[in-house]
Amino acid sequence: MNSNHACTLNQHLMEVKEGKRCFENAFQGVARMILEGNIEKIVVNGKTTYDFMIFRTGRKHPVGMYDEINSFVSFVKDAAEGGSSKEMAFVLVGEPGNGKTFFVEYLCAKYREFLSRPENRRYTYQLVNMDKLGHYGRIATIESQTYEDPMILAMNLFESLDQSREFLARTAGFTDREIDKAFENYRPLGADTGYIWNDLRKHTGDNMEEMLKYVEVIPVPLTETLGTITGKYAAKDKITSSAVDLLGEESIQRLLHVTDVNNPYRFDLRRGALARVAGGGIHFSDEIYKNKKDLVQVYLGVIQNRVIEIDGYRWPIDTLIIATSNNSEFNHFLAEREEAPIIDRCRVCYVSHNTNYRMQETLTSYAIGTETKTTLTKEALHQDPNLNYSASVATVMTRLPRSEKLTPIETLKLAAGEVAGEKSLKTLAEVVDMLSQEPDITKRFGQKGLGQRNLGRAVQLMVESSETNEGRCMIAVDVFKALERIVLDYVSDANDRAKYLEDLKVAKSLYRERIMTEMFNAYMDEPFAIRKDVLNYVNMIIGIDAENLGPDKMWKYKDPQTGELKALRIDERYVRNIEERLGLKTEEQRESFRTSIRKIYGQKISVEPNYDFMDNLELVKAVTDVRLKSDIAGAGSLIGALANRTNEENQKLYDRMITTMLEKLNYCRTCAQKTIEYFCSQEDEI
């Protein structure tokens, strides 16, 4: 049967019985949608958690938000299983620009997509030929205003529930078990449909066969702009907003047709936002605590009882209520003690900023934009290959709280699941736990910092600057200036401002480390020269004690990335030089360091064969320094050679490096020259 065509109630019941259509509440629908996708187990900030793949698909999807998504999934699952959550709303509270609204809108889009599949479609019913009854004027068709499921009508066909159960068993062949399962989602008919059904009962002389001729089952429209199934109610200003926007009101047009003053059909519920999502939909209340008090009181009843109530008439609804609020509004609301009952009915989830700089790279690319950018004169605008890294590290650094146990760089690396010297993920987990005890939410891990909107503003500042337009390139080092401007212009708290500016300096030092590596790669005329040397060191310290090592110090090993056999000559002088650069003076210190590297190798390679130790900044820096020293007597000399291009030799070196950067490292002439210039300048070195 075509799912878009109207059918009789009996036909619909047969389809439900055969499993071609389903009957479930909003919570069960959302939970089924999430849990039918893949679920992965991952470690975040030293704790095991779950990652639901439904939230990781599509061109633009939520990034991170693991704890928040886990909270939401367990909330929906609990409600689907009849727990206390079904009488609550799920409220996301956090700083502006950290993805709360984006997450809810993404969820709504996925839910609409899920319901568009024929087996998941939502159905409702309409009562036809109503003009024959005489007191409905020229109204011929009356649709259930709250998009009640036809199964709800089937459960309420008779005045006695036992007769309705009997009818389901007799006409559609439902077993007692199936009927019991369906009745778990039982709710009475809404005031208007219940009243009209009684009218039909009188009109037909209680003849059920005749009554059912007036019923037509139709699919619920899924159009996003109609606000059906998923609807958003944004907090309006104090004067124009009223309960009517949520609940509906008496309709003058209907009063012209409906002669019976007691008929609840005179109320137009679709005028409000709730009725349109009442048939198993998601109601999204943006900035819920910004609403004025009378509206919050309306929500009080709706959340607890799941009914729309007007003038004593009641319409039961089936809807998942999700809301958002920013920290300051929420705190302001909490301060007013008399509003406690509404908070009591909310499952509050504090949303933190993303604190993983690797993941931030995806968010940064959202902020930079996927379209090819152009200058004001419509010329193509190049992006420095280090731009995304610099912007990501800088913004994430501001979101990390200071701690006595970890330095800012250690926190940054551990939060991204990387190696941070001797410090382990356990230390980070302790810091996160300790901060989660803070009564002031903004002091918790990742709760404060520059948000996505601030990053977007910084990108705008860069694009509009004359340097960017003149050079036709967004240069990485400029992102620090732009973010500094944003901090000074948009951060009002003096302590926060001081911290963020300090964080930007630390981020800039990391950018300088990265430039050292890039310069070495350019000097060696190979994109991954430094990576190769780091892996050579790691393989040397693994093979240094090997039994099959001959006098020529050649060691054969199997490359975990390609699986092929390779030969490597172990250069003990090279190994020692690197360890000296790392400040390891005694044999014990060296052995301890080697053991830690071997341990990391053992843990990482089995899970991630392409792991390359490039996140171990100290090691990368030591290898870079040693190679630069052995090749051209130190980084200082390379800086000197590049800065002083009066002799032909230096000019040739400069030109060769520029060519490598253009052809192999994705630089354009502007950012290649600017990067070398920055490398040669000794400014802002920490």
Secondary structure, DSSP 4 states (H G I P E B T S, - for coil): --TTS-B-HHHHHHHHHTTSS----HHHHHHHHHHTS-EEEEEETTEEEEEEGGGG-SSS---S-HHHHHHHHHHHHHHHTT-GGGGSEEEEEE-TTSSHHHHHHHHHHHHHHHHTSGGG--EEEEE--GGGGSSSTT---EE-TT---HHHHHHTSSSSHHHHHHHHHHHH---HHHHHHHHTT--PPPHHHHHHHHHHHHHHTS-HHHHHTTEEEEEPP--GGGT-SEEEEE---TTT--THHHH-EE-HHHHTT---TT-GGGEEGGGSTTGGGTEEEEEEEETGGGS-HHHHHHHHHHHHH-EEEETTEEEE-EEEEEEEEEHHHHHHHHHSGGGHHHHHTEEEEEEPPP--HHHHHHHHHHHH-SSPPB-TTS-B-EE-TTHHHHHHHHHHHHHSPP-SSS-HHHHHHHHTT--BTTB-HHHHHHHHHHHTT-SSGGGSTTSSS--HHHHHHHHHHHHHSHHHHHHTEE-TTHHHHHHHHHHHHH---HHHHHHHHHHHHHHHHHHHHHHHHHHHHHHTT-TTHHHHHHHHHHHHHHHTT-TT--TT-EEEEE-TTT--EEEEE--HHHHHHHHHHTT--SHHHHHHHHHHHHHHHHHHHHH-TT--STT-HHHHHHHHHHHHHHHHSHHHHHHHHHH---SHHHHHHHHHHHHHHHHHS---HHHHHHHHHHHH--TT--
